[in-house]
């Protein structure tokens, strides 16, 4: 599910996903009740759907606002769970370090076909750690 609110009647967003789920579950019993032929008309269901729209929008706003809140929870025992997307734009230091780290393995494994010896790998990794500060955080974008 997307980490942006959107609108219930748009093509994307959490509100749209929530509204579609509500409509899929709640509309069939209103429009086609079993065996009595007394289903509600589209005109009768429309004001109900408007309430589902408001509810889905409120839920999406609350969830996204909660997950993106700043500052994060005060206690480490109540962590914030979300997905972060990182790229070289936000985290250039990390991606340079990671490329060098992977490069050390890549060079080592291609050294003798099946890989070099462990001493050569240790030397390559030591060079990576010496030449690049190991990043301690990512900035990324919360989605």
Secondary structure, 3 states (H helix, E strand, C coil): CCCCCCCCCCCCCHHHHHHHHHHHHHHHHHHCCCCCCCCCCHHHHHHHHHHHHHHHHHHHHHHHHHHCCCCCCCCCCCCCCCCEECCCCCCHHHHHHHHHHHHHHHHHHHHCCCCCCHHHHHHHHHHHHHHCCCCCCCCCEEC
